[in-house]
Amino acid sequence: MARFDKSICVLGLGYIGLPTASLLATRGYTVLGVDVDSRVVGAVQAGNLHFHEPDLDILVASAVGSGQLTADHVPAPADIYIIAVPTPFADDHAPDMSHVEAATRALAAHLRPGNLVILESTSPVGTTERIAGWIGEERPDLGPDVTRSDARIFLAHSPERVLPGRVLQELVVNDRIVGGIDTASAEAGAAFYRTFTTGTVFTTRARTAELSKLAENAFRDVNIAYANELSLICDRLGVNVWELIQLANRHPRVNILQPGPGVGGHCIAVDPWFIVHSAPEQSRLIQTAREVNDAKPRWVIDQVRSAADRFKDPVIACLGLAFKANIDDLRESPALAITAALAEECSAKILAVEPFVDECPASLSALLNVEFVGVDEALDRADILLLLVDHDRFKLIEREQLARKVLIDTRGVFR
């Protein structure tokens, strides 16, 4: 294995930062992972995970065991800094860049001429330029123009483009976009990514790289919204939406996606709002798609409440809490939000089922009418089965187990 004399500091040890840090450590870099959460730092120091991702446990244990990966609460001097912290939005959908700013200001004290700073967090257009400004404020010796030839650092944005459940493979094989604050920064960033990726690395301006990630997820969001809107139309007109889509997709140039209970995760459910916030008058379709997808959970809740009216003391089993199949990621999950809303709005007993987590999520555990149970117990006790996530485990349910149950299948598993 090639060994590199460069050290790397990864700020943020979440769903992107920890796999990235671990991969780089096993590729020969000396890596320090930084996180403000003591629980996360402690887990990584012990070579353990704080979330589920296939094969990541082996990689983390190997990286920590070799001494190439360490973890701490604060950054330290390094040659390359990777910012991989959360970028949520506020209640008004305005982007919250406080984590990126805090990470930038924390690493600024350690910067030296020649360092490379890479923003991987999905961010609104212009964020890389704001990072340049924050560094200039903290380190006037390096700026405020951080590209100054006599005391320069390199600054770029390279958005992650990985699929939960396939992160370790896609970190290596997917193409990368590297947008620099200037040409030299883009080239420096591209040279770094070429040391561990097999995909093609493309260079561009920072603003273009920022918008490319947002555009990719907005494209997916718009197409999901079309499928979700079709499901509402079909319900109104008495048409089976799953059959409709299957038949429509027989057209050689049509590929309608599958509807669901909403859209979750930290990408598709969030990133389009960054575009809307930056250019509201020009992003009417993107905003409408967001509104369609954000409204779908309420439609599901109304369907369940209507079914519950048939029973005196209904028991409702919510099958799945994650935002997508076969992962434990609950971020922005419509399934979790639907389950919580049903518990708060109904007098029914709610059975929460999620095979990929070990304990009831905090947002549900405080609700007195919620029990966290396994699949078999839910099938045995429930009057209403609400399938919210198409986990492989749920696909193993026999049709006979659904007899005499009211089934509301938001994923078309039993269509």
PyMOL commands that set and color helices and strands:
alter all, ss='L'
color gray80, all
select helices_A, chain A and resi 17-26+38-45+56-65+98-108+127-138+140-142+167-173+183-193+206-237+241-248+271-278+280-282+284-308+334-345+362-365+375-381+392-395+399-402
alter helices_A, ss='H'
color red, helices_A
select strands_A, chain A and resi 7-11+30-34+69-72+80-83+116-119+154-157+176-180+201-205+315-319+349-353+370-372+384-387+406-409
alter strands_A, ss='S'
color yellow, strands_A
deselect
rebuild
show_as cartoon
